[in-house]
Amino acid sequence: MGEALPTVVSLLRQTQQPDGSWGSSLDTALALVALMDARYRGDALGKGIAALLARQGADGSWPAGVYYTGLPLSYFYGSQEVTTAFAAEALAKYTQRRDGGQW
């Protein structure tokens, strides 16, 4: 997997949207987790975190994102809980690494 990391990081950086997201809140959270797990330390993280926080609901959750698309393509699976869990993971990793100096 180590050999693929530079390619994954490059692809994620290239697909980041101008608003800092990677599309949906779920896609953004998953991209952030992947970048941090790959030990990426660039500006894309801060922009992604800001985009994620901008989409957080008043109750602390994030809207459901499509996690699985069944065939035919009219079936979509996802939940507010799954999106919120990945968003919380991304925020926790970002905060822990930022505050713990693990960059």
C-alpha positions in Angstrom: 0.0 0.0 0.0 2.9 2.3 0.7 3.8 2.6 -3.0 0.2 3.8 -3.8 0.1 6.5 -1.2 1.6 9.3 -3.3 -0.8 8.5 -6.1 -3.8 8.5 -3.7 -2.7 11.8 -2.1 -2.2 13.4 -5.5 -5.6 12.3 -6.7 -7.3 13.6 -3.6 -5.5 16.9 -3.8 -6.5 17.3 -7.5 -10.1 16.6 -6.8 -10.6 19.0 -3.9 -13.3 21.5 -4.8 -12.7 25.3 -4.6 -14.8 25.5 -1.4 -12.4 23.0 0.2 -14.7 20.0 0.1 -14.6 16.9 -2.0 -18.3 17.1 -2.8 -20.7 15.8 -0.1 -19.9 16.0 3.6 -19.3 12.2 3.6 -16.9 12.4 0.7 -15.1 15.3 2.4 -14.8 13.4 5.7 -13.5 10.3 3.9 -11.0 12.3 1.9 -9.7 14.0 5.0 -9.3 10.7 6.9 -7.5 9.2 3.9 -5.1 12.2 3.7 -4.3 12.1 7.4 -3.8 8.3 7.4 -1.3 8.9 4.5 0.5 11.4 6.7 -0.3 14.3 4.4 0.3 17.7 6.1 -0.6 20.4 3.5 -3.1 23.2 3.2 -5.8 20.9 1.8 -6.5 19.6 5.3 -7.3 23.0 6.8 -9.5 23.9 3.8 -11.3 20.5 4.0 -11.9 20.9 7.8 -13.3 24.4 7.3 -15.7 23.1 4.6 -16.7 20.2 6.8 -17.4 22.5 9.7 -19.4 24.8 7.5 -21.8 22.0 6.7 -22.4 20.9 10.3 -26.0 21.1 11.4 -27.2 23.0 14.5 -27.7 19.7 16.3 -24.0 18.8 15.7 -24.7 16.3 12.9 -24.0 16.2 9.2 -26.5 15.4 6.4 -26.6 11.8 5.1 -24.3 11.1 2.2 -24.5 8.3 -0.3 -22.2 5.5 1.0 -23.3 2.7 -1.3 -25.1 2.8 -4.6 -26.9 -0.4 -5.5 -27.7 -1.7 -8.9 -29.7 -0.5 -10.6 -28.5 2.9 -9.8 -31.8 3.9 -8.2 -30.9 2.5 -4.8 -28.8 4.7 -2.5 -27.7 3.9 1.0 -26.3 6.2 3.5 -27.3 7.8 6.8 -26.8 10.9 8.9 -25.2 8.7 11.5 -22.5 7.3 9.1 -21.7 10.7 7.7 -21.5 12.2 11.2 -19.3 9.3 12.4 -16.7 9.9 9.6 -16.9 13.7 10.1 -16.2 13.2 13.8 -13.3 10.9 13.0 -11.8 13.5 10.6 -12.1 16.3 13.1 -10.7 14.2 16.0 -7.7 13.1 13.9 -7.1 16.7 12.7 -7.3 18.1 16.2 -5.2 15.4 17.7 -2.4 15.8 15.2 -2.6 19.6 15.2 -2.5 19.8 19.0 -0.2 16.9 19.6 2.4 18.0 17.0 2.2 14.7 15.1 2.6 16.5 11.8 
